[in-house]
């Protein structure tokens, strides 16, 4: 990886780190996510992979209906927010949810 690519990647991670908490507080996300779940027709025995899961908004909602959900993200702060969300929703999640960096 070239120095320019490394600098670019570091800048991307820095920007997403700054947005980790504000992103979780944006209104309207859950309505859109419910529409996504309905359109995808995910069922109880499905497996879901959420790439660039951010704070886990989509992964946690899919975890209410799918058998296994895995969320991955490059940004540590986003993963931290996703794990916090997972803890908050533990009682309403019907599935195994794995959040990874």
DRENMI-580323 format. One record per residue (C-alpha): x, y, z; residue number from 1. Coordinates in nm, 3 decimals, m for minus. Each point is the difference from the previous one (the first is absolute). Example, Ala and Ser with C-alpha at 12.3 -4.5 7.8 and 13.67 -1.06 7.14 Angstrom:
        x        y        z  seq
    1.230   m0.450    0.780    1
    0.137    0.344   m0.066    2
END
This chain:
        x        y        z  seq
    0.000    0.000    0.000    1
    0.138    0.339   m0.096    2
    0.041    0.285    0.242    3
   m0.281    0.193   m0.172    4
   m0.233   m0.300    0.039    5
    0.093   m0.033    0.368    6
   m0.067    0.369    0.058    7
   m0.331   m0.026   m0.182    8
   m0.105   m0.305    0.202    9
    0.099    0.170    0.326   10
   m0.204    0.308   m0.096   11
   m0.306   m0.214   m0.077   12
    0.023   m0.177    0.336   13
    0.046    0.336    0.176   14
   m0.311    0.148   m0.166   15
   m0.219   m0.300    0.079   16
    0.131    0.000    0.357   17
   m0.124    0.358    0.041   18
   m0.346   m0.103   m0.129   19
   m0.048   m0.314    0.213   20
   m0.226    0.152    0.265   21
   m0.182    0.267   m0.209   22
   m0.085   m0.263   m0.264   23
   m0.188   m0.211    0.256   24
   m0.218    0.299    0.090   25
   m0.128    0.089   m0.349   26
   m0.380   m0.019   m0.020   27
   m0.169   m0.216   m0.262   28
    0.251   m0.283   m0.014   29
   m0.229   m0.263    0.152   30
   m0.281    0.061   m0.248   31
    0.239   m0.049   m0.291   32
    0.151   m0.309    0.160   33
   m0.344   m0.157    0.048   34
   m0.070    0.058   m0.368   35
    0.334   m0.165   m0.085   36
   m0.085   m0.303    0.215   37
   m0.341   m0.035   m0.166   38
    0.142    0.037   m0.351   39
    0.278   m0.253    0.065   40
   m0.253   m0.258    0.126   41
    0.243   m0.121    0.266   42
   m0.141   m0.295    0.192   43
    0.085   m0.176    0.324   44
    0.247   m0.244   m0.153   45
    0.197    0.257   m0.202   46
    0.356    0.116    0.057   47
    0.079    0.372   m0.038   48
    0.335    0.173   m0.050   49
    0.005    0.376    0.055   50
    0.323    0.133   m0.154   51
    0.097    0.346    0.125   52
   m0.261   m0.041    0.274   53
    0.088    0.328    0.167   54
   m0.180    0.031    0.334   55
   m0.200   m0.317   m0.063   56
   m0.335    0.157   m0.083   57
   m0.071   m0.240   m0.287   58
    0.169   m0.305    0.154   59
   m0.195    0.029    0.325   60
   m0.333    0.040   m0.177   61
    0.069   m0.300   m0.225   62
    0.096   m0.196    0.312   63
   m0.362    0.023    0.110   64
   m0.106   m0.221   m0.292   65
    0.297   m0.194   m0.147   66
    0.173   m0.307    0.144   67
    0.353    0.144    0.001   68
    0.119    0.353   m0.067   69
    0.361    0.112   m0.026   70
    0.099    0.364   m0.017   71
    0.351    0.111   m0.094   72
    0.157    0.346   m0.018   73
    0.349    0.151   m0.022   74
   m0.063    0.277    0.252   75
    0.049   m0.086    0.366   76
   m0.241    0.272    0.120   77
   m0.274   m0.130   m0.230   78
    0.056   m0.353    0.132   79
   m0.017    0.137    0.355   80
   m0.338    0.161   m0.076   81
   m0.124   m0.323   m0.164   82
    0.096   m0.204    0.307   83
   m0.174    0.254    0.226   84
   m0.314   m0.024   m0.213   85
    0.018   m0.379    0.014   86
    0.013    0.011    0.381   87
   m0.295    0.241    0.015   88
   m0.212   m0.225   m0.225   89
    0.106   m0.335    0.143   90
   m0.349   m0.087    0.126   91
   m0.170    0.057   m0.336   92
    0.258   m0.170   m0.221   93
   m0.112   m0.347   m0.109   94
    0.325   m0.101   m0.161   95
    0.372   m0.026    0.031   96
    0.154    0.340   m0.079   97
    0.375    0.031   m0.045   98
    0.166    0.340   m0.040   99
    0.358   m0.009   m0.126  100
    0.282    0.233   m0.094  101
END
